[in-house]
């Protein structure tokens, strides 16, 4: 688990750039990932946290339908949008 | 409970003796706080009041025990911030880093906060936010449509 390497801004940035998630700003940031135009996954990114605690990190991975190690890869960059779509379509 | 009430109303205080003897067997008696029934078998109202307050303080002490900070606890959420619910929702609350995370058991939603109350409040906001999103349209996967139906049955719209 590489939660110590990333902060909430990184998660939001990757979500926006890589997965084209449009975040809505409420108490937290929330956004939907669309698979073939259908809202398929919803992620919550807590506001105002510098680091991401372990269970919050796992919960965000779970919301995206990813294992923690795949979530690490998504944030680190090797996991592309196409690969992500392949994982959640299984 | 019924038999206890009957015993009390008929003046049969054998149950008090049993309770007193059990306490003595368990540990040294705390004579300052344990009420004692009258030897003749008739307790005064003062003694009964002492017994009731003793039991009440025991219950209070039991309920106020702070759970171990590291332990996950299951909590029944009965209300959201602005909406009521028809039945309670199970929530797991546990320590996470320097704060706490509250997670819904039935779907993948969480709230984070510096303490348990803040985490639960954040989760309540998340549930309401998700509910609003789901009511916007029906462009969701089957999984989310099921959650939408679940929340529609759970949440009282007012």
gemmi code that builds the backbone of each chain (N, CA, C; Angstrom):
import gemmi

chains = {
    "A": [
        ("UNK", (0.842, -1.198, 0.000), (0.000, 0.000, 0.000), (0.873, 1.243, 0.000)),
        ("UNK", (0.592, 2.141, -0.956), (1.459, 3.312, -1.079), (0.742, 4.596, -0.674)),
        ("UNK", (-0.087, 4.476, 0.322), (-0.861, 5.645, 0.752), (0.022, 6.788, 1.240)),
        ("UNK", (1.194, 6.440, 1.767), (2.080, 7.484, 2.292), (2.675, 8.330, 1.163)),
        ("UNK", (2.688, 7.769, -0.049), (3.305, 8.505, -1.168), (2.362, 9.529, -1.807)),
        ("UNK", (1.092, 9.370, -1.537), (0.119, 10.239, -2.217), (-0.727, 11.023, -1.224)),
        ("UNK", (-1.224, 12.146, -1.711), (-2.185, 12.889, -0.896), (-3.503, 13.003, -1.655)),
        ("UNK", (-4.486, 13.600, -1.039), (-5.818, 13.646, -1.658), (-5.817, 14.422, -2.986)),
        ("UNK", (-4.942, 15.408, -3.087), (-4.850, 16.179, -4.339), (-4.402, 15.272, -5.486)),
        ("UNK", (-3.461, 14.370, -5.181), (-2.979, 13.438, -6.221), (-4.127, 12.563, -6.711)),
        ("UNK", (-4.915, 12.070, -5.765), (-6.022, 11.173, -6.135), (-7.021, 11.930, -7.013)),
        ("UNK", (-7.326, 13.155, -6.612), (-8.295, 13.953, -7.368), (-7.739, 14.245, -8.772)),
        ("UNK", (-6.474, 14.594, -8.825), (-5.848, 14.928, -10.115), (-5.854, 13.724, -11.059)),
        ("UNK", (-5.475, 12.571, -10.521), (-5.459, 11.351, -11.352), (-6.883, 11.007, -11.804)),
        ("UNK", (-7.825, 11.160, -10.890), (-9.227, 10.888, -11.230), (-9.693, 11.772, -12.385)),
        ("UNK", (-9.324, 13.033, -12.313), (-9.755, 13.983, -13.353), (-9.040, 13.738, -14.670)),
        ("UNK", (-7.716, 13.644, -14.603), (-6.917, 13.557, -15.837), (-7.049, 12.187, -16.499)),
        ("UNK", (-6.939, 11.157, -15.677), (-6.849, 9.820, -16.258), (-8.216, 9.180, -16.479)),
        ("UNK", (-9.093, 9.353, -15.499), (-10.390, 8.665, -15.597), (-11.522, 9.615, -16.010)),
        ("UNK", (-11.157, 10.856, -16.253), (-12.128, 11.884, -16.695), (-13.313, 12.015, -15.727)),
        ("UNK", (-13.005, 11.912, -14.465), (-14.053, 12.073, -13.441), (-14.253, 13.569, -13.182)),
        ("UNK", (-15.506, 13.982, -13.185), (-15.792, 15.375, -12.851), (-16.220, 15.411, -11.380)),
        ("UNK", (-15.401, 16.036, -10.568), (-15.708, 16.063, -9.129), (-16.658, 17.211, -8.805)),
        ("UNK", (-17.598, 16.882, -7.916), (-18.488, 17.919, -7.394), (-17.972, 18.251, -6.005)),
        ("UNK", (-17.990, 19.532, -5.702), (-17.483, 19.930, -4.400), (-18.627, 20.121, -3.404)),
        ("UNK", (-18.659, 19.263, -2.432), (-19.627, 19.391, -1.344), (-18.824, 19.409, -0.071)),
        ("UNK", (-19.288, 18.639, 0.905), (-18.484, 18.519, 2.113), (-17.155, 17.823, 1.766)),
        ("UNK", (-17.263, 16.848, 0.849), (-16.062, 16.199, 0.299), (-16.155, 16.324, -1.227)),
        ("UNK", (-15.113, 15.883, -1.930), (-15.196, 15.837, -3.386), (-15.782, 14.473, -3.770)),
        ("UNK", (-16.780, 14.499, -4.637), (-17.373, 13.251, -5.130), (-17.420, 13.285, -6.642)),
        ("UNK", (-17.159, 12.150, -7.255), (-17.255, 12.106, -8.706), (-17.578, 10.712, -9.208)),
        ("UNK", (-18.193, 10.670, -10.394), (-18.579, 9.390, -11.003), (-17.635, 9.045, -12.144)),
        ("UNK", (-17.242, 7.786, -12.191), (-16.534, 7.283, -13.361), (-17.569, 6.641, -14.266)),
        ("UNK", (-17.565, 7.062, -15.527), (-18.531, 6.512, -16.484), (-17.865, 5.452, -17.340)),
        ("UNK", (-18.503, 4.310, -17.389), (-18.030, 3.225, -18.253), (-19.029, 3.110, -19.400)),
        ("UNK", (-18.549, 3.353, -20.615), (-19.418, 3.392, -21.797), (-20.599, 4.340, -21.595)),
        ("UNK", (-20.336, 5.462, -20.967), (-21.366, 6.491, -20.787), (-22.302, 6.261, -19.610)),
        ("UNK", (-22.113, 5.143, -18.912), (-23.001, 4.835, -17.774), (-22.223, 5.044, -16.471)),
        ("UNK", (-22.860, 5.702, -15.509), (-22.169, 5.947, -14.232), (-21.952, 4.612, -13.516)),
        ("UNK", (-20.671, 4.262, -13.352), (-20.350, 2.922, -12.851), (-19.685, 2.906, -11.479)),
        ("UNK", (-18.848, 3.909, -11.213), (-18.139, 3.951, -9.922), (-18.178, 5.363, -9.372)),
        ("UNK", (-18.302, 5.453, -8.084), (-18.356, 6.778, -7.451), (-17.272, 6.845, -6.387)),
        ("UNK", (-16.413, 7.832, -6.504), (-15.324, 7.955, -5.527), (-15.495, 9.217, -4.676)),
        ("UNK", (-15.146, 9.058, -3.419), (-15.149, 10.174, -2.462), (-13.698, 10.518, -2.143)),
        ("UNK", (-13.354, 11.768, -2.295), (-12.013, 12.224, -1.910), (-12.174, 13.228, -0.778)),
        ("UNK", (-11.749, 12.842, 0.416), (-11.924, 13.756, 1.564), (-11.155, 15.054, 1.364)),
        ("UNK", (-11.767, 16.131, 1.788), (-11.112, 17.441, 1.650), (-10.173, 17.707, 2.826)),
        ("UNK", (-9.203, 18.543, 2.557), (-8.361, 19.076, 3.622), (-7.521, 18.065, 4.367)),
        ("UNK", (-7.186, 16.961, 3.715), (-6.297, 15.989, 4.380), (-4.996, 15.946, 3.586)),
        ("UNK", (-3.905, 16.105, 4.295), (-2.620, 16.058, 3.586), (-2.291, 14.618, 3.224)),
        ("UNK", (-2.194, 13.780, 4.236), (-1.913, 12.375, 3.970), (-3.201, 11.587, 3.846)),
        ("UNK", (-3.101, 10.379, 3.333), (-4.295, 9.538, 3.243), (-4.094, 8.347, 4.182)),
        ("UNK", (-4.912, 8.240, 5.226), (-4.777, 7.086, 6.129), (-5.090, 5.784, 5.396)),
        ("UNK", (-4.555, 4.703, 5.923), (-4.627, 3.393, 5.249), (-6.052, 2.959, 4.896)),
        ("UNK", (-6.955, 3.052, 5.869), (-8.313, 2.538, 5.614), (-9.074, 3.445, 4.647)),
        ("UNK", (-8.765, 4.718, 4.684), (-9.398, 5.646, 3.729), (-8.884, 5.324, 2.323)),
        ("UNK", (-7.595, 5.059, 2.236), (-6.972, 4.704, 0.946), (-7.614, 3.428, 0.388)),
        ("UNK", (-7.760, 2.412, 1.252), (-8.401, 1.149, 0.822), (-9.845, 1.390, 0.410)),
        ("UNK", (-10.529, 2.266, 1.151), (-11.939, 2.537, 0.841), (-12.080, 3.210, -0.518)),
        ("UNK", (-11.149, 4.101, -0.834), (-11.200, 4.764, -2.145), (-10.938, 3.755, -3.258)),
        ("UNK", (-9.982, 2.848, -3.012), (-9.690, 1.793, -3.996), (-10.949, 0.951, -4.222)),
        ("UNK", (-11.598, 0.570, -3.103), (-12.809, -0.257, -3.181), (-13.912, 0.467, -3.954)),
        ("UNK", (-14.031, 1.760, -3.725), (-15.069, 2.519, -4.441), (-14.836, 2.481, -5.949)),
        ("UNK", (-13.565, 2.443, -6.336), (-13.275, 2.383, -7.774), (-13.276, 0.943, -8.293)),
        ("UNK", (-13.523, 0.006, -7.420), (-13.553, -1.402, -7.826), (-12.165, -1.972, -8.051)),
        ("UNK", (-11.180, -1.387, -7.369), (-9.792, -1.840, -7.551), (-9.235, -2.436, -6.268)),
        ("UNK", (-8.256, -3.329, -6.456), (-7.505, -3.794, -5.296), (-6.573, -2.647, -4.898)),
        ("UNK", (-6.035, -2.712, -3.696), (-5.127, -1.644, -3.253), (-3.902, -1.569, -4.167)),
        ("UNK", (-3.393, -2.724, -4.600), (-2.192, -2.689, -5.453), (-2.512, -2.093, -6.832)),
        ("UNK", (-3.703, -2.372, -7.360), (-4.075, -1.746, -8.633), (-4.299, -0.241, -8.461)),
        ("UNK", (-4.807, 0.130, -7.301), (-5.003, 1.565, -7.018), (-3.639, 2.262, -6.939)),
        ("UNK", (-2.663, 1.573, -6.336), (-1.283, 2.095, -6.309), (-0.811, 2.358, -7.742)),
        ("UNK", (-1.057, 1.368, -8.606), (-0.600, 1.485, -10.000), (-1.327, 2.624, -10.725)),
        ("UNK", (-2.599, 2.766, -10.421), (-3.381, 3.849, -11.045), (-2.769, 5.197, -10.678)),
        ("UNK", (-2.426, 5.348, -9.408), (-1.875, 6.634, -8.963), (-0.435, 6.826, -9.423)),
        ("UNK", (0.276, 5.720, -9.552), (1.681, 5.828, -9.961), (1.827, 6.040, -11.458)),
        ("UNK", (0.791, 5.708, -12.192), (0.691, 5.903, -13.634), (0.677, 4.662, -14.531)),
        ("UNK", (1.316, 3.561, -14.181), (1.297, 2.437, -15.128), (-0.109, 1.959, -15.516)),
        ("UNK", (-1.073, 2.121, -14.619), (-2.422, 1.635, -14.952), (-3.173, 2.715, -15.747)),
        ("UNK", (-3.408, 2.411, -17.001), (-4.074, 3.382, -17.879), (-5.592, 3.277, -17.733)),
        ("UNK", (-6.290, 4.223, -18.364), (-7.751, 4.212, -18.321), (-8.270, 2.935, -18.993)),
        ("UNK", (-7.639, 2.559, -20.082), (-8.087, 1.359, -20.824), (-7.935, 0.112, -19.948)),
        ("UNK", (-6.806, 0.050, -19.240), (-6.584, -1.119, -18.355), (-7.580, -1.107, -17.200)),
        ("UNK", (-7.834, 0.093, -16.697), (-8.797, 0.226, -15.601), (-10.166, -0.269, -16.063)),
        ("UNK", (-10.572, 0.147, -17.242), (-11.888, -0.258, -17.755), (-11.956, -1.786, -17.904)),
        ("UNK", (-10.834, -2.351, -18.288), (-10.777, -3.809, -18.448), (-10.993, -4.494, -17.085)),
        ("UNK", (-10.365, -3.939, -16.058), (-10.477, -4.534, -14.707), (-11.919, -4.475, -14.211)),
        ("UNK", (-12.532, -3.309, -14.334), (-13.876, -3.199, -13.739), (-14.966, -3.818, -14.612)),
        ("UNK", (-14.597, -4.166, -15.854), (-15.594, -4.820, -16.720), (-15.640, -6.330, -16.488)),
        ("UNK", (-14.655, -6.848, -15.744), (-14.593, -8.301, -15.521), (-15.810, -8.788, -14.757)),
    ],
    "B": [
        ("UNK", (-38.339, -10.546, 34.718), (-38.787, -9.211, 35.074), (-40.169, -9.279, 35.729)),
        ("UNK", (-41.047, -10.088, 35.093), (-42.396, -10.204, 35.621), (-42.369, -10.835, 37.009)),
        ("UNK", (-41.550, -11.903, 37.143), (-41.494, -12.570, 38.434), (-40.876, -11.663, 39.487)),
        ("UNK", (-39.897, -10.860, 39.077), (-39.277, -9.931, 40.010), (-40.309, -8.921, 40.492)),
        ("UNK", (-41.070, -8.407, 39.540), (-42.086, -7.431, 39.911), (-43.106, -8.060, 40.852)),
        ("UNK", (-43.492, -9.318, 40.562), (-44.453, -10.011, 41.409), (-43.876, -10.189, 42.796)),
        ("UNK", (-42.615, -10.631, 42.854), (-41.968, -10.831, 44.143), (-41.943, -9.549, 44.955)),
        ("UNK", (-41.632, -8.450, 44.245), (-41.547, -7.184, 44.949), (-42.917, -6.775, 45.457)),
        ("UNK", (-43.946, -6.995, 44.626), (-45.268, -6.540, 45.039), (-45.817, -7.392, 46.175)),
        ("UNK", (-45.400, -8.659, 46.267), (-45.922, -9.508, 47.328), (-45.014, -9.501, 48.554)),
        ("UNK", (-43.917, -8.774, 48.446), (-43.043, -8.669, 49.593), (-42.073, -9.838, 49.712)),
        ("UNK", (-42.037, -10.752, 48.716), (-41.079, -11.847, 48.754), (-39.743, -11.357, 48.214)),
        ("UNK", (-38.779, -11.183, 49.097), (-37.508, -10.595, 48.672), (-36.383, -11.623, 48.602)),
        ("UNK", (-36.746, -12.894, 48.344), (-35.719, -13.932, 48.244), (-34.725, -13.611, 47.147)),
        ("UNK", (-35.228, -12.978, 46.055), (-34.336, -12.654, 44.938), (-33.231, -11.694, 45.377)),
        ("UNK", (-33.547, -10.841, 46.372), (-32.538, -9.907, 46.865), (-31.442, -10.638, 47.628)),
        ("UNK", (-31.853, -11.651, 48.390), (-30.873, -12.453, 49.130), (-29.962, -13.199, 48.172)),
        ("UNK", (-30.579, -13.771, 47.104), (-29.774, -14.487, 46.101), (-28.738, -13.559, 45.505)),
        ("UNK", (-29.225, -12.380, 45.152), (-28.351, -11.400, 44.509), (-27.226, -10.990, 45.454)),
        ("UNK", (-27.578, -10.772, 46.737), (-26.597, -10.355, 47.742), (-25.549, -11.457, 47.949)),
        ("UNK", (-26.051, -12.730, 48.062), (-25.133, -13.850, 48.274), (-24.192, -14.032, 47.096)),
        ("UNK", (-24.736, -13.819, 45.890), (-23.916, -13.978, 44.685), (-22.775, -12.968, 44.702)),
        ("UNK", (-23.101, -11.722, 45.079), (-22.090, -10.671, 45.161), (-20.995, -11.076, 46.146)),
        ("UNK", (-21.404, -11.686, 47.274), (-20.436, -12.078, 48.288), (-19.528, -13.182, 47.764)),
        ("UNK", (-20.128, -14.098, 47.007), (-19.307, -15.176, 46.432), (-18.307, -14.634, 45.420)),
        ("UNK", (-18.778, -13.670, 44.624), (-17.936, -13.134, 43.555), (-16.711, -12.407, 44.095)),
        ("UNK", (-16.930, -11.561, 45.068), (-15.821, -10.761, 45.584), (-16.179, -10.251, 46.972)),
        ("UNK", (-15.233, -9.564, 47.574), (-15.503, -8.960, 48.870), (-16.666, -7.984, 48.724)),
        ("UNK", (-17.638, -8.038, 49.623), (-18.784, -7.132, 49.481), (-18.403, -5.673, 49.711)),
        ("UNK", (-19.014, -4.830, 48.898), (-18.814, -3.402, 49.062), (-19.998, -2.900, 49.886)),
        ("UNK", (-19.833, -2.909, 51.178), (-20.967, -2.628, 52.066), (-21.437, -1.183, 51.968)),
        ("UNK", (-20.578, -0.334, 51.433), (-20.973, 1.068, 51.336), (-21.976, 1.283, 50.213)),
        ("UNK", (-21.894, 0.443, 49.154), (-22.756, 0.716, 48.007), (-23.812, -0.346, 47.750)),
        ("UNK", (-23.641, -1.558, 48.297), (-24.629, -2.606, 48.034), (-25.767, -2.511, 49.032)),
        ("UNK", (-26.982, -2.342, 48.530), (-28.106, -2.265, 49.461), (-28.388, -3.620, 50.098)),
        ("UNK", (-28.850, -3.615, 51.309), (-29.118, -4.859, 52.023), (-30.603, -4.942, 52.360)),
        ("UNK", (-31.187, -6.104, 52.057), (-32.612, -6.278, 52.363), (-32.765, -6.537, 53.850)),
        ("UNK", (-33.879, -6.153, 54.358), (-34.139, -6.359, 55.785), (-34.130, -7.849, 56.106)),
        ("UNK", (-33.579, -8.189, 57.281), (-33.436, -9.599, 57.674), (-34.790, -10.306, 57.729)),
        ("UNK", (-35.805, -9.584, 58.118), (-37.120, -10.214, 58.256), (-37.801, -10.472, 56.917)),
        ("UNK", (-37.210, -10.041, 55.856), (-37.792, -10.311, 54.549), (-38.619, -9.164, 54.013)),
        ("UNK", (-38.636, -8.057, 54.713), (-39.390, -6.902, 54.212), (-38.411, -5.752, 54.019)),
        ("UNK", (-38.294, -5.331, 52.778), (-37.376, -4.230, 52.494), (-38.121, -2.923, 52.601)),
        ("UNK", (-37.454, -1.940, 53.121), (-38.080, -0.622, 53.187), (-37.966, 0.034, 51.820)),
        ("UNK", (-38.745, 1.069, 51.619), (-38.688, 1.748, 50.327), (-37.311, 2.368, 50.119)),
        ("UNK", (-36.645, 2.754, 51.201), (-35.292, 3.334, 51.076), (-34.321, 2.292, 50.529)),
        ("UNK", (-34.448, 1.050, 51.053), (-33.571, -0.023, 50.583), (-33.808, -0.317, 49.105)),
        ("UNK", (-35.086, -0.333, 48.729), (-35.397, -0.592, 47.317), (-34.867, 0.532, 46.435)),
        ("UNK", (-34.985, 1.754, 46.907), (-34.462, 2.885, 46.142), (-32.955, 2.747, 45.959)),
        ("UNK", (-32.285, 2.293, 47.038), (-30.831, 2.085, 46.967), (-30.501, 1.039, 45.925)),
        ("UNK", (-31.297, -0.037, 45.924), (-31.058, -1.130, 44.976), (-31.243, -0.641, 43.541)),
        ("UNK", (-32.308, 0.107, 43.336), (-32.586, 0.612, 41.982), (-31.459, 1.532, 41.521)),
        ("UNK", (-31.027, 2.434, 42.401), (-29.979, 3.366, 41.977), (-28.650, 2.637, 41.763)),
        ("UNK", (-28.433, 1.562, 42.530), (-27.217, 0.766, 42.352), (-27.215, 0.102, 40.982)),
        ("UNK", (-28.368, -0.498, 40.633), (-28.478, -1.158, 39.321), (-28.354, -0.122, 38.202)),
        ("UNK", (-28.995, 1.039, 38.394), (-28.954, 2.085, 37.369), (-27.520, 2.562, 37.139)),
        ("UNK", (-26.764, 2.721, 38.247), (-25.385, 3.201, 38.070), (-24.527, 2.144, 37.391)),
        ("UNK", (-24.848, 0.861, 37.649), (-24.126, -0.236, 36.991), (-24.365, -0.199, 35.490)),
        ("UNK", (-25.639, -0.024, 35.121), (-25.996, 0.031, 33.699), (-25.311, 1.224, 33.033)),
        ("UNK", (-25.333, 2.368, 33.740), (-24.727, 3.583, 33.198), (-23.226, 3.374, 32.971)),
        ("UNK", (-22.593, 2.736, 33.960), (-21.154, 2.496, 33.865), (-20.853, 1.583, 32.678)),
        ("UNK", (-21.701, 0.557, 32.501), (-21.520, -0.407, 31.412), (-21.652, 0.293, 30.063)),
        ("UNK", (-22.680, 1.167, 29.947), (-22.937, 1.836, 28.672), (-21.901, 2.891, 28.320)),
        ("UNK", (-21.267, 3.447, 29.352), (-20.346, 4.542, 29.066), (-18.914, 4.080, 28.824)),
        ("UNK", (-18.706, 2.775, 28.805), (-17.350, 2.280, 28.573), (-16.886, 2.690, 27.183)),
        ("UNK", (-15.791, 3.394, 27.119), (-15.230, 3.837, 25.834), (-14.620, 2.625, 25.133)),
        ("UNK", (-15.068, 2.314, 23.899), (-14.472, 1.170, 23.233), (-12.988, 1.405, 22.963)),
        ("UNK", (-12.259, 0.313, 22.917), (-10.837, 0.406, 22.622), (-10.654, 1.179, 21.320)),
        ("UNK", (-9.759, 2.149, 21.343), (-9.588, 3.042, 20.193), (-9.277, 2.272, 18.903)),
        ("UNK", (-8.598, 1.142, 19.036), (-8.193, 0.409, 17.833), (-9.264, -0.544, 17.320)),
        ("UNK", (-10.274, -0.776, 18.137), (-11.281, -1.760, 17.743), (-12.331, -1.166, 16.825)),
        ("UNK", (-12.726, -1.962, 15.823), (-13.827, -1.529, 14.968), (-15.118, -1.774, 15.738)),
        ("UNK", (-16.040, -0.863, 15.618), (-17.317, -1.031, 16.300), (-18.442, -0.885, 15.295)),
        ("UNK", (-19.483, -1.681, 15.472), (-20.645, -1.551, 14.588), (-21.645, -0.631, 15.255)),
        ("UNK", (-22.153, 0.274, 14.477), (-23.016, 1.333, 14.994), (-24.280, 1.351, 14.150)),
        ("UNK", (-25.410, 1.588, 14.775), (-26.673, 1.674, 14.018), (-26.986, 3.147, 13.768)),
        ("UNK", (-27.013, 3.497, 12.505), (-27.316, 4.874, 12.136), (-28.825, 5.006, 11.982)),
        ("UNK", (-29.434, 5.859, 12.774), (-30.894, 5.979, 12.764), (-31.406, 7.186, 11.993)),
        ("UNK", (-30.549, 8.166, 11.825), (-30.974, 9.403, 11.144), (-29.853, 9.954, 10.300)),
        ("UNK", (-30.219, 10.666, 9.241), (-29.203, 11.383, 8.468), (-29.217, 12.836, 8.952)),
        ("UNK", (-28.499, 13.713, 8.253), (-28.435, 15.104, 8.730), (-29.764, 15.826, 8.555)),
        ("UNK", (-30.388, 15.613, 7.390), (-31.643, 16.340, 7.151), (-32.807, 15.397, 6.861)),
        ("UNK", (-32.523, 14.102, 6.821), (-33.581, 13.147, 6.488), (-33.685, 12.057, 7.543)),
        ("UNK", (-34.898, 11.502, 7.620), (-35.105, 10.396, 8.537), (-34.987, 9.082, 7.774)),
        ("UNK", (-34.787, 8.007, 8.510), (-34.710, 6.694, 7.871), (-35.761, 5.763, 8.468)),
        ("UNK", (-36.260, 4.869, 7.628), (-37.313, 3.947, 8.102), (-36.749, 2.861, 9.010)),
        ("UNK", (-35.493, 2.506, 8.770), (-34.851, 1.509, 9.638), (-33.369, 1.858, 9.770)),
        ("UNK", (-32.726, 1.366, 10.811), (-31.313, 1.735, 11.001), (-30.386, 1.116, 9.958)),
        ("UNK", (-29.311, 1.826, 9.722), (-28.300, 1.380, 8.756), (-27.036, 1.008, 9.535)),
        ("UNK", (-26.484, -0.162, 9.231), (-25.270, -0.591, 9.937), (-24.045, 0.162, 9.424)),
        ("UNK", (-23.267, 0.639, 10.372), (-22.065, 1.398, 10.037), (-20.898, 0.841, 10.853)),
        ("UNK", (-19.754, 0.697, 10.214), (-18.553, 0.269, 10.952), (-17.705, 1.506, 11.187)),
        ("UNK", (-17.300, 1.670, 12.426), (-16.460, 2.833, 12.724), (-15.160, 2.361, 13.354)),
        ("UNK", (-14.053, 2.849, 12.830), (-12.760, 2.405, 13.346), (-11.707, 3.496, 13.194)),
        ("UNK", (-10.637, 3.307, 13.927), (-9.540, 4.258, 13.882), (-8.859, 4.172, 12.530)),
        ("UNK", (-8.450, 5.335, 12.013), (-7.720, 5.353, 10.742), (-6.714, 6.494, 10.794)),
        ("UNK", (-5.467, 6.158, 10.916), (-4.441, 7.192, 11.059), (-4.690, 7.984, 12.330)),
        ("UNK", (-4.735, 9.286, 12.166), (-4.960, 10.139, 13.345), (-6.437, 10.393, 13.592)),
        ("UNK", (-7.280, 9.880, 12.716), (-8.714, 10.115, 12.860), (-9.510, 8.828, 12.843)),
        ("UNK", (-10.737, 8.937, 12.378), (-11.641, 7.786, 12.341), (-12.345, 7.713, 10.993)),
        ("UNK", (-12.666, 6.484, 10.604), (-13.417, 6.289, 9.371), (-14.722, 5.565, 9.722)),
        ("UNK", (-15.815, 6.065, 9.161), (-17.113, 5.405, 9.342), (-17.534, 4.895, 7.969)),
        ("UNK", (-17.801, 3.584, 7.880), (-18.142, 2.981, 6.583), (-19.513, 2.337, 6.632)),
        ("UNK", (-20.280, 2.532, 5.571), (-21.577, 1.861, 5.478), (-21.310, 0.394, 5.136)),
        ("UNK", (-22.060, -0.500, 5.754), (-21.860, -1.933, 5.516), (-22.492, -2.346, 4.184)),
        ("UNK", (-23.614, -1.719, 3.841), (-24.377, -2.167, 2.678), (-23.865, -1.667, 1.329)),
        ("UNK", (-23.099, -0.613, 1.329), (-22.528, -0.128, 0.069), (-21.235, 0.618, 0.356)),
        ("UNK", (-20.490, 0.879, -0.718), (-19.144, 1.377, -0.501), (-19.121, 2.908, -0.356)),
        ("UNK", (-19.359, 3.341, 0.848), (-19.399, 4.765, 1.161), (-18.734, 4.967, 2.521)),
        ("UNK", (-17.987, 6.055, 2.638), (-17.325, 6.286, 3.924), (-17.296, 7.770, 4.265)),
        ("UNK", (-17.065, 8.028, 5.529), (-16.861, 9.402, 5.993), (-15.653, 9.404, 6.904)),
        ("UNK", (-14.873, 10.458, 6.825), (-13.663, 10.532, 7.645), (-13.749, 11.751, 8.559)),
        ("UNK", (-13.243, 11.597, 9.776), (-13.252, 12.731, 10.699), (-12.202, 12.590, 11.773)),
        ("UNK", (-11.972, 13.689, 12.478), (-10.961, 13.667, 13.546), (-11.413, 12.825, 14.737)),
        ("UNK", (-12.726, 12.697, 14.910), (-13.237, 11.820, 15.972), (-14.421, 11.036, 15.420)),
        ("UNK", (-14.960, 10.155, 16.259), (-16.041, 9.265, 15.791), (-17.257, 10.063, 15.318)),
        ("UNK", (-17.604, 11.081, 16.070), (-18.811, 11.856, 15.737), (-18.640, 12.563, 14.395)),
        ("UNK", (-17.454, 13.129, 14.187), (-17.178, 13.820, 12.923), (-17.221, 12.826, 11.755)),
        ("UNK", (-16.687, 11.632, 11.982), (-16.683, 10.609, 10.919), (-18.112, 10.187, 10.572)),
        ("UNK", (-18.932, 10.011, 11.597), (-20.330, 9.617, 11.355), (-21.079, 10.759, 10.656)),
        ("UNK", (-20.806, 11.978, 11.068), (-21.437, 13.138, 10.420), (-21.044, 13.203, 8.947)),
        ("UNK", (-19.775, 12.946, 8.675), (-19.294, 12.969, 7.282), (-19.989, 11.869, 6.474)),
        ("UNK", (-20.160, 10.701, 7.091), (-20.843, 9.605, 6.385), (-22.307, 9.961, 6.116)),
        ("UNK", (-22.943, 10.598, 7.082), (-24.339, 11.020, 6.887), (-24.441, 11.951, 5.676)),
        ("UNK", (-23.506, 12.901, 5.580), (-23.504, 13.829, 4.439), (-23.275, 13.068, 3.138)),
        ("UNK", (-22.387, 12.071, 3.201), (-22.091, 11.268, 2.011), (-23.324, 10.505, 1.531)),
        ("UNK", (-24.059, 9.944, 2.474), (-25.256, 9.175, 2.103), (-26.281, 10.110, 1.449)),
        ("UNK", (-26.446, 11.284, 2.013), (-27.404, 12.236, 1.431), (-26.929, 12.705, 0.062)),
        ("UNK", (-25.636, 12.908, -0.058), (-25.074, 13.345, -1.341), (-25.249, 12.248, -2.408)),
        ("UNK", (-24.990, 11.018, -2.027), (-25.180, 9.893, -2.963), (-26.653, 9.780, -3.361)),
        ("UNK", (-27.527, 9.923, -2.391), (-28.970, 9.810, -2.651), (-29.417, 10.873, -3.663)),
        ("UNK", (-28.904, 12.095, -3.465), (-29.242, 13.182, -4.410), (-28.737, 12.836, -5.804)),
        ("UNK", (-27.506, 12.328, -5.882), (-26.927, 11.933, -7.189), (-27.799, 10.878, -7.864)),
        ("UNK", (-28.210, 9.882, -7.074), (-28.963, 8.761, -7.647), (-30.358, 9.187, -8.115)),
        ("UNK", (-30.883, 10.235, -7.491), (-32.230, 10.696, -7.885), (-32.205, 11.548, -9.159)),
        ("UNK", (-30.994, 11.952, -9.574), (-30.890, 12.831, -10.757), (-31.418, 12.168, -12.022)),
        ("UNK", (-31.032, 10.919, -12.234), (-31.489, 10.182, -13.427), (-31.314, 8.677, -13.184)),
        ("UNK", (-31.448, 7.898, -14.258), (-31.287, 6.443, -14.102), (-30.091, 5.910, -14.886)),
        ("UNK", (-29.163, 6.806, -15.193), (-28.009, 6.396, -15.989), (-26.927, 5.763, -15.102)),
        ("UNK", (-27.283, 4.645, -14.494), (-26.359, 3.965, -13.582), (-26.288, 2.487, -13.931)),
        ("UNK", (-25.249, 1.863, -13.453), (-25.145, 0.403, -13.621), (-26.206, -0.257, -12.728)),
        ("UNK", (-26.425, -1.533, -13.000), (-27.415, -2.315, -12.240), (-27.149, -2.225, -10.724)),
        ("UNK", (-25.876, -2.316, -10.388), (-25.470, -2.281, -8.973), (-25.960, -0.987, -8.299)),
        ("UNK", (-25.765, 0.131, -8.983), (-26.174, 1.423, -8.410), (-27.685, 1.581, -8.408)),
        ("UNK", (-28.332, 1.013, -9.423), (-29.804, 1.097, -9.436), (-30.389, 0.320, -8.259)),
        ("UNK", (-29.727, -0.790, -7.916), (-30.167, -1.551, -6.735), (-29.970, -0.737, -5.456)),
        ("UNK", (-28.827, -0.041, -5.387), (-28.559, 0.803, -4.212), (-29.575, 1.948, -4.165)),
        ("UNK", (-29.905, 2.468, -5.345), (-30.905, 3.542, -5.412), (-32.240, 3.059, -4.819)),
        ("UNK", (-32.661, 1.866, -5.239), (-33.925, 1.317, -4.712), (-33.835, 1.085, -3.207)),
        ("UNK", (-32.685, 0.578, -2.780), (-32.464, 0.335, -1.348), (-32.604, 1.646, -0.564)),
        ("UNK", (-31.964, 2.714, -1.068), (-32.015, 3.998, -0.359), (-33.409, 4.631, -0.424)),
        ("UNK", (-34.104, 4.401, -1.537), (-35.463, 4.951, -1.646), (-36.384, 4.322, -0.604)),
        ("UNK", (-36.147, 3.038, -0.355), (-36.958, 2.365, 0.674), (-36.547, 2.782, 2.085)),
        ("UNK", (-35.263, 3.103, 2.216), (-34.711, 3.420, 3.540), (-35.000, 4.864, 3.987)),
        ("UNK", (-34.869, 5.779, 3.055), (-34.934, 7.208, 3.414), (-36.350, 7.755, 3.267)),
        ("UNK", (-36.753, 8.504, 4.262), (-38.079, 9.135, 4.224), (-37.902, 10.513, 3.583)),
        ("UNK", (-38.516, 10.695, 2.407), (-38.443, 12.011, 1.738), (-39.486, 12.919, 2.352)),
        ("UNK", (-39.030, 14.056, 2.843), (-40.025, 14.979, 3.419), (-39.687, 16.406, 3.062)),
    ],
}
model = gemmi.Model(1)
for chain_id, residues in chains.items():
    chain = gemmi.Chain(chain_id)
    for i, (resn, *xyz) in enumerate(residues, 1):
        res = gemmi.Residue()
        res.name, res.seqid = resn, gemmi.SeqId(i, " ")
        for name, pos in zip(("N", "CA", "C"), xyz):
            atom = gemmi.Atom()
            atom.name, atom.element = name, gemmi.Element(name[0])
            atom.pos, atom.b_iso = gemmi.Position(*pos), 0.0
            res.add_atom(atom)
        chain.add_residue(res)
    model.add_chain(chain)
structure = gemmi.Structure()
structure.add_model(model)
structure.setup_entities()
